[in-house]
Amino acid sequence: MKRFFKIASAVLLLACPFIALKAQTQSTEESWIQAKKQAQTEKKLIFVDLYFTGCMPCAQMDKEVFPDPKVTAVLNADFVTFKSDILKEEIGKKLCMKYGVTGFPTFLLMNADGKVIDIAGGFHNVEQFLALLQNAKEAAKKGNFKKYSPEIQEKDYPDFYKQAYLDGKRNVPFEVIDAYLKSKDVADEISFVIITGLRVGKQYDDAFLLNSKKLAKDYGRWNVTTHVFSILQRKKKEYEKKKDLKGFTELVNDSKELYTPEEFDKYSSILLKDFGVEKVVVNPSTSQK
């Protein structure tokens, strides 16, 4: 599943002439501050692309979507664009930490004050991307924002989480994470990004599923649906042991309204495929040529 999401989500902005002109040679904390100031001055929204060089969906977006005149026109008219390579630039790492980003590209859409309108990721064709931008504009006009705080406050995060994103030390023992989370409300922003950003499971899976619709409303569908899929993959193993296809199908269907119809068709087919079929692992060292 991790491979699936890496393939399905990694995209953005090198080929788009407009964005290429606006982009910095290196995104820094100062350039991020300047982007927000520009948005305030020009009364525009902010479009952030978190990407990395070498990402296949990024190249597809660059080739097929961002050069499109309709896309360029909307970004130019209504958004200040900001991009950051999350493997090379500290501000990109900090934004990933702030929003618990795990797949790329991830797009942040926010107002000039840093209030998040929506978070999305993965490849979007031209029409899908234009719809994303239009929906963000309409939500901003209505004052519909997510619950994220507007600023990055590093002191608010536990050391293990900061080290996971800023230093790449992502193999955090569950006991360390659990010791922190058990004293917190798992629906709070910091707890939410820790759970989704570090893919925390075990006893936190059921609570996350139970509250998934509210969490999607508070923090956006992208991080929630990605994590729900991971949970359901873990749950599949439990239901297979009980040979309970009916129960697992009902559990999968409970998450249906989190997804678009197209997404649910795709993800449910992946989850329900070969339910209970024993997976045969062939040892490469003994297999015949």
C-alpha positions as a LaTeX table, in Angstrom:
\begin{tabular}{lrrr}
\hline
Residue & $x$ (\AA) & $y$ (\AA) & $z$ (\AA) \\
\hline
Met1 & 0.00 & 0.00 & 0.00 \\
Lys2 & 2.85 & 2.38 & 0.76 \\
Arg3 & 4.08 & 1.82 & $-2.78$ \\
Phe4 & 0.57 & 2.44 & $-4.14$ \\
Phe5 & 0.30 & 5.82 & $-2.46$ \\
Lys6 & 3.81 & 6.82 & $-3.50$ \\
Ile7 & 2.89 & 6.12 & $-7.11$ \\
Ala8 & $-0.54$ & 7.69 & $-6.83$ \\
Ser9 & 0.75 & 10.80 & $-5.14$ \\
Ala10 & 3.81 & 12.70 & $-6.20$ \\
Val11 & 3.46 & 15.76 & $-8.53$ \\
Leu12 & 4.19 & 19.30 & $-9.65$ \\
Leu13 & 5.63 & 22.38 & $-11.13$ \\
Leu14 & 8.82 & 22.52 & $-13.18$ \\
Ala15 & 7.35 & 22.73 & $-16.67$ \\
Cys16 & 4.72 & 25.39 & $-16.03$ \\
Pro17 & 6.11 & 28.67 & $-17.41$ \\
Phe18 & 4.19 & 30.87 & $-14.98$ \\
Ile19 & 5.24 & 28.98 & $-11.90$ \\
Ala20 & 8.80 & 28.59 & $-13.15$ \\
Leu21 & 9.09 & 32.36 & $-13.35$ \\
Lys22 & 7.74 & 32.82 & $-9.84$ \\
Ala23 & 9.61 & 29.98 & $-8.17$ \\
Gln24 & 12.71 & 30.61 & $-6.09$ \\
Thr25 & 15.94 & 28.78 & $-6.85$ \\
Gln26 & 15.70 & 27.64 & $-3.25$ \\
Ser27 & 12.63 & 27.91 & $-1.05$ \\
Thr28 & 13.51 & 29.24 & 2.38 \\
Glu29 & 11.74 & 30.41 & 5.50 \\
Glu30 & 12.19 & 33.99 & 4.27 \\
Ser31 & 10.72 & 33.24 & 0.85 \\
Trp32 & 7.72 & 31.61 & 2.54 \\
Ile33 & 7.14 & 34.74 & 4.61 \\
Gln34 & 7.44 & 36.84 & 1.46 \\
Ala35 & 4.90 & 34.67 & $-0.35$ \\
Lys36 & 2.36 & 35.26 & 2.43 \\
Lys37 & 3.05 & 38.99 & 2.39 \\
Gln38 & 2.57 & 39.05 & $-1.38$ \\
Ala39 & $-0.76$ & 37.24 & $-1.01$ \\
Gln40 & $-1.90$ & 39.80 & 1.55 \\
Thr41 & $-0.83$ & 42.72 & $-0.64$ \\
Glu42 & $-2.41$ & 41.33 & $-3.79$ \\
Lys43 & $-5.46$ & 39.90 & $-1.96$ \\
Lys44 & $-4.86$ & 36.43 & $-3.33$ \\
Leu45 & $-4.89$ & 32.89 & $-2.01$ \\
Ile46 & $-1.77$ & 30.77 & $-1.70$ \\
Phe47 & $-1.09$ & 27.56 & $-3.60$ \\
Val48 & 1.75 & 25.45 & $-2.20$ \\
Asp49 & 3.34 & 22.51 & $-3.98$ \\
Leu50 & 5.29 & 20.08 & $-1.82$ \\
Tyr51 & 7.20 & 17.80 & $-4.17$ \\
Phe52 & 10.52 & 16.12 & $-4.73$ \\
Thr53 & 12.76 & 15.84 & $-7.76$ \\
Gly54 & 12.40 & 12.49 & $-9.51$ \\
Cys55 & 8.75 & 11.95 & $-8.59$ \\
Met56 & 6.94 & 10.36 & $-11.55$ \\
Pro57 & 3.51 & 11.92 & $-10.98$ \\
Cys58 & 5.27 & 15.29 & $-10.67$ \\
Ala59 & 6.69 & 14.86 & $-14.13$ \\
Gln60 & 3.25 & 13.91 & $-15.43$ \\
Met61 & 1.72 & 17.02 & $-13.88$ \\
Asp62 & 4.51 & 19.15 & $-15.28$ \\
Lys63 & 3.96 & 17.78 & $-18.76$ \\
Glu64 & 0.17 & 17.50 & $-18.91$ \\
Val65 & $-1.39$ & 19.93 & $-16.44$ \\
Phe66 & 0.62 & 22.96 & $-15.37$ \\
Pro67 & 1.47 & 24.18 & $-18.87$ \\
Asp68 & $-2.25$ & 24.24 & $-19.73$ \\
Pro69 & $-3.34$ & 27.86 & $-20.42$ \\
Lys70 & $-6.51$ & 27.49 & $-18.32$ \\
Val71 & $-4.51$ & 26.35 & $-15.30$ \\
Thr72 & $-1.89$ & 29.07 & $-15.74$ \\
Ala73 & $-4.60$ & 31.72 & $-16.04$ \\
Val74 & $-6.32$ & 30.74 & $-12.78$ \\
Leu75 & $-3.08$ & 30.48 & $-10.79$ \\
Asn76 & $-1.88$ & 33.79 & $-12.16$ \\
Ala77 & $-5.13$ & 35.59 & $-11.41$ \\
Asp78 & $-6.06$ & 34.23 & $-8.01$ \\
Phe79 & $-3.06$ & 32.61 & $-6.30$ \\
Val80 & 0.45 & 33.26 & $-5.14$ \\
Thr81 & 2.34 & 30.06 & $-5.90$ \\
Phe82 & 5.02 & 28.57 & $-3.69$ \\
Lys83 & 6.92 & 25.34 & $-4.25$ \\
Ser84 & 9.44 & 23.44 & $-2.16$ \\
Asp85 & 11.49 & 20.30 & $-2.68$ \\
Ile86 & 10.83 & 18.43 & 0.56 \\
Leu87 & 14.07 & 16.45 & 0.36 \\
Lys88 & 16.32 & 19.48 & $-0.08$ \\
Glu89 & 14.67 & 22.50 & 1.56 \\
Glu90 & 14.01 & 23.07 & 5.25 \\
Ile91 & 10.79 & 24.99 & 4.71 \\
Gly92 & 9.41 & 22.07 & 2.72 \\
Lys93 & 10.27 & 19.70 & 5.56 \\
Lys94 & 8.63 & 22.01 & 8.08 \\
Leu95 & 5.44 & 22.31 & 6.03 \\
Cys96 & 5.34 & 18.52 & 5.73 \\
Met97 & 5.74 & 18.26 & 9.50 \\
Lys98 & 3.03 & 20.86 & 10.09 \\
Tyr99 & 0.45 & 18.99 & 8.02 \\
Gly100 & 1.59 & 15.39 & 8.50 \\
Val101 & 2.36 & 14.96 & 4.81 \\
Thr102 & 3.23 & 11.44 & 3.65 \\
Gly103 & 2.50 & 11.40 & $-0.11$ \\
Phe104 & 3.70 & 13.57 & $-2.94$ \\
Pro105 & 2.86 & 15.82 & $-4.46$ \\
Thr106 & 0.79 & 17.38 & $-1.73$ \\
Phe107 & $-0.98$ & 20.66 & $-2.47$ \\
Leu108 & $-1.80$ & 23.15 & 0.28 \\
Leu109 & $-4.43$ & 25.75 & $-0.48$ \\
Met110 & $-4.69$ & 28.55 & 2.06 \\
Asn111 & $-5.47$ & 32.20 & 2.48 \\
Ala112 & $-2.91$ & 34.96 & 3.02 \\
Asp113 & $-3.13$ & 34.51 & 6.80 \\
Gly114 & $-2.12$ & 30.86 & 6.57 \\
Lys115 & $-5.59$ & 29.43 & 7.22 \\
Val116 & $-5.93$ & 26.15 & 5.36 \\
Ile117 & $-8.78$ & 25.86 & 2.88 \\
Asp118 & $-7.94$ & 22.38 & 1.65 \\
Ile119 & $-5.17$ & 19.84 & 1.29 \\
Ala120 & $-4.99$ & 17.51 & $-1.68$ \\
Gly121 & $-2.45$ & 15.30 & $-3.38$ \\
Gly122 & $-1.68$ & 12.95 & $-6.20$ \\
Phe123 & $-2.05$ & 13.42 & $-9.93$ \\
His124 & $-4.93$ & 15.66 & $-11.03$ \\
Asn125 & $-5.81$ & 16.07 & $-14.67$ \\
Val126 & $-6.58$ & 19.57 & $-15.94$ \\
Glu127 & $-10.30$ & 19.47 & $-15.14$ \\
Gln128 & $-9.76$ & 17.95 & $-11.71$ \\
Phe129 & $-7.10$ & 20.50 & $-10.87$ \\
Leu130 & $-9.22$ & 23.43 & $-12.03$ \\
Ala131 & $-12.08$ & 22.10 & $-9.90$ \\
Leu132 & $-9.73$ & 21.93 & $-6.90$ \\
Leu133 & $-8.75$ & 25.56 & $-7.37$ \\
Gln134 & $-12.34$ & 26.69 & $-7.94$ \\
Asn135 & $-13.60$ & 24.86 & $-4.85$ \\
Ala136 & $-10.84$ & 26.50 & $-2.80$ \\
Lys137 & $-11.82$ & 29.94 & $-4.03$ \\
Glu138 & $-15.48$ & 29.36 & $-3.15$ \\
Ala139 & $-14.68$ & 27.92 & 0.28 \\
Ala140 & $-12.44$ & 30.90 & 1.09 \\
Lys141 & $-15.21$ & 33.33 & 0.17 \\
Lys142 & $-17.53$ & 31.53 & 2.57 \\
Gly143 & $-14.90$ & 31.50 & 5.30 \\
Asn144 & $-14.72$ & 27.70 & 5.34 \\
Phe145 & $-11.30$ & 26.79 & 6.71 \\
Lys146 & $-9.78$ & 23.71 & 8.31 \\
Lys147 & $-8.79$ & 23.58 & 11.98 \\
Tyr148 & $-5.04$ & 23.81 & 11.49 \\
Ser149 & $-3.37$ & 26.69 & 13.30 \\
Pro150 & $-1.99$ & 29.23 & 10.81 \\
Glu151 & 1.67 & 29.24 & 11.88 \\
Ile152 & 4.41 & 26.63 & 12.27 \\
Gln153 & 5.33 & 26.47 & 15.94 \\
Glu154 & 8.10 & 23.90 & 16.27 \\
Lys155 & 7.99 & 24.01 & 20.07 \\
Asp156 & 4.48 & 22.52 & 19.98 \\
Tyr157 & 5.66 & 19.19 & 18.58 \\
Pro158 & 7.34 & 16.38 & 20.52 \\
Asp159 & 10.99 & 15.76 & 19.68 \\
Phe160 & 10.38 & 12.36 & 18.08 \\
Tyr161 & 7.95 & 13.89 & 15.59 \\
Lys162 & 10.24 & 16.81 & 14.71 \\
Gln163 & 13.13 & 14.42 & 14.21 \\
Ala164 & 10.99 & 12.22 & 11.96 \\
Tyr165 & 10.32 & 15.06 & 9.54 \\
Leu166 & 13.28 & 17.39 & 9.94 \\
Asp167 & 16.01 & 14.76 & 10.35 \\
Gly168 & 14.46 & 11.80 & 8.52 \\
Lys169 & 14.40 & 9.62 & 11.65 \\
Arg170 & 11.03 & 8.03 & 10.93 \\
Asn171 & 11.49 & 4.68 & 12.67 \\
Val172 & 9.92 & 5.83 & 15.92 \\
Pro173 & 9.05 & 3.00 & 18.34 \\
Phe174 & 5.33 & 2.69 & 18.95 \\
Glu175 & 5.92 & 2.86 & 22.70 \\
Val176 & 7.40 & 6.35 & 22.34 \\
Ile177 & 4.45 & 7.58 & 20.28 \\
Asp178 & 1.93 & 5.89 & 22.56 \\
Ala179 & 3.43 & 7.47 & 25.67 \\
Tyr180 & 2.76 & 10.87 & 24.12 \\
Leu181 & $-0.65$ & 10.20 & 22.59 \\
Lys182 & $-2.26$ & 8.48 & 25.56 \\
Ser183 & $-2.26$ & 11.77 & 27.48 \\
Lys184 & $-3.69$ & 13.76 & 24.54 \\
Asp185 & $-6.96$ & 14.13 & 22.69 \\
Val186 & $-6.40$ & 12.21 & 19.45 \\
Ala187 & $-8.66$ & 14.68 & 17.61 \\
Asp188 & $-6.33$ & 17.62 & 18.38 \\
Glu189 & $-4.18$ & 18.92 & 15.52 \\
Ile190 & $-0.81$ & 17.72 & 16.85 \\
Ser191 & $-2.14$ & 14.26 & 17.68 \\
Phe192 & $-3.86$ & 14.05 & 14.29 \\
Val193 & $-0.71$ & 14.81 & 12.30 \\
Ile194 & 1.35 & 12.43 & 14.43 \\
Ile195 & $-1.11$ & 9.59 & 13.80 \\
Thr196 & $-1.44$ & 10.24 & 10.07 \\
Gly197 & 2.11 & 11.41 & 9.46 \\
Leu198 & 3.74 & 8.45 & 11.23 \\
Arg199 & 0.98 & 5.98 & 10.25 \\
Val200 & 0.26 & 5.07 & 13.87 \\
Gly201 & $-1.93$ & 2.00 & 14.24 \\
Lys202 & $-2.76$ & $-0.55$ & 16.92 \\
Gln203 & $-5.27$ & 0.76 & 19.49 \\
Tyr204 & $-5.61$ & 4.05 & 17.62 \\
Asp205 & $-7.14$ & 2.47 & 14.52 \\
Asp206 & $-10.68$ & 2.00 & 15.85 \\
Ala207 & $-10.91$ & 5.52 & 17.28 \\
Phe208 & $-9.65$ & 6.98 & 14.01 \\
Leu209 & $-12.21$ & 5.06 & 11.96 \\
Leu210 & $-14.99$ & 6.04 & 14.34 \\
Asn211 & $-14.09$ & 9.73 & 14.06 \\
Ser212 & $-12.91$ & 9.71 & 10.43 \\
Lys213 & $-15.78$ & 11.78 & 9.02 \\
Lys214 & $-15.30$ & 14.56 & 11.58 \\
Leu215 & $-11.54$ & 14.43 & 11.13 \\
Ala216 & $-11.97$ & 14.79 & 7.36 \\
Lys217 & $-14.12$ & 17.86 & 7.92 \\
Asp218 & $-11.65$ & 19.35 & 10.39 \\
Tyr219 & $-8.37$ & 18.55 & 8.63 \\
Gly220 & $-9.24$ & 17.64 & 5.03 \\
Arg221 & $-10.00$ & 14.41 & 3.21 \\
Trp222 & $-6.53$ & 13.76 & 1.81 \\
Asn223 & $-4.70$ & 12.80 & 5.01 \\
Val224 & $-7.76$ & 11.07 & 6.44 \\
Thr225 & $-8.58$ & 8.88 & 3.44 \\
Thr226 & $-4.93$ & 7.91 & 3.03 \\
His227 & $-4.77$ & 6.79 & 6.66 \\
Val228 & $-8.14$ & 5.05 & 6.54 \\
Phe229 & $-6.92$ & 2.96 & 3.62 \\
Ser230 & $-3.88$ & 1.89 & 5.67 \\
Ile231 & $-6.12$ & 0.99 & 8.60 \\
Leu232 & $-8.43$ & $-1.07$ & 6.42 \\
Gln233 & $-5.47$ & $-2.97$ & 5.04 \\
Arg234 & $-4.51$ & $-3.90$ & 8.58 \\
Lys235 & $-8.10$ & $-4.77$ & 9.41 \\
Lys236 & $-8.29$ & $-7.03$ & 6.37 \\
Lys237 & $-5.78$ & $-9.40$ & 7.97 \\
Glu238 & $-7.89$ & $-9.59$ & 11.14 \\
Tyr239 & $-11.08$ & $-10.36$ & 9.22 \\
Glu240 & $-9.31$ & $-12.91$ & 7.03 \\
Lys241 & $-8.28$ & $-14.83$ & 10.12 \\
Lys242 & $-11.96$ & $-14.98$ & 11.10 \\
Lys243 & $-13.00$ & $-15.70$ & 7.48 \\
Asp244 & $-15.49$ & $-12.85$ & 7.84 \\
Leu245 & $-15.83$ & $-11.38$ & 4.37 \\
Lys246 & $-19.28$ & $-9.98$ & 5.15 \\
Gly247 & $-18.00$ & $-8.11$ & 8.22 \\
Phe248 & $-15.02$ & $-6.71$ & 6.36 \\
Thr249 & $-17.19$ & $-5.60$ & 3.43 \\
Glu250 & $-19.45$ & $-3.73$ & 5.86 \\
Leu251 & $-16.40$ & $-2.09$ & 7.45 \\
Val252 & $-15.13$ & $-0.99$ & 4.05 \\
Asn253 & $-18.56$ & 0.35 & 3.10 \\
Asp254 & $-18.68$ & 2.41 & 6.31 \\
Ser255 & $-15.92$ & 4.59 & 4.86 \\
Lys256 & $-17.65$ & 5.10 & 1.52 \\
Glu257 & $-18.75$ & 8.69 & 2.06 \\
Leu258 & $-15.16$ & 9.76 & 2.73 \\
Tyr259 & $-14.27$ & 9.07 & $-0.89$ \\
Thr260 & $-15.48$ & 10.18 & $-4.28$ \\
Pro261 & $-17.32$ & 7.42 & $-6.17$ \\
Glu262 & $-14.29$ & 6.88 & $-8.40$ \\
Glu263 & $-11.94$ & 6.68 & $-5.42$ \\
Phe264 & $-14.17$ & 4.27 & $-3.54$ \\
Asp265 & $-14.52$ & 1.95 & $-6.53$ \\
Lys266 & $-10.74$ & 1.84 & $-6.84$ \\
Tyr267 & $-9.88$ & 1.43 & $-3.16$ \\
Ser268 & $-12.67$ & $-1.01$ & $-2.28$ \\
Ser269 & $-11.73$ & $-3.26$ & $-5.19$ \\
Ile270 & $-8.13$ & $-3.30$ & $-3.95$ \\
Leu271 & $-9.22$ & $-4.08$ & $-0.39$ \\
Leu272 & $-11.72$ & $-6.81$ & $-1.27$ \\
Lys273 & $-9.64$ & $-8.47$ & $-3.97$ \\
Asp274 & $-8.44$ & $-11.97$ & $-3.06$ \\
Phe275 & $-9.97$ & $-11.79$ & 0.42 \\
Gly276 & $-8.90$ & $-14.88$ & 2.31 \\
Val277 & $-6.72$ & $-16.18$ & $-0.51$ \\
Glu278 & $-3.46$ & $-17.48$ & 0.86 \\
Lys279 & $-0.51$ & $-15.50$ & $-0.41$ \\
Val280 & 2.22 & $-17.77$ & $-1.74$ \\
Val281 & 5.71 & $-16.38$ & $-1.28$ \\
Val282 & 8.35 & $-17.88$ & $-3.57$ \\
Asn283 & 11.91 & $-17.90$ & $-2.31$ \\
Pro284 & 13.97 & $-16.34$ & $-5.10$ \\
Ser285 & 16.97 & $-18.45$ & $-4.19$ \\
Thr286 & 15.09 & $-21.70$ & $-4.89$ \\
Ser287 & 12.81 & $-20.69$ & $-7.76$ \\
Gln288 & 13.47 & $-22.10$ & $-11.20$ \\
Lys289 & 14.48 & $-19.93$ & $-14.12$ \\
\hline
\end{tabular}
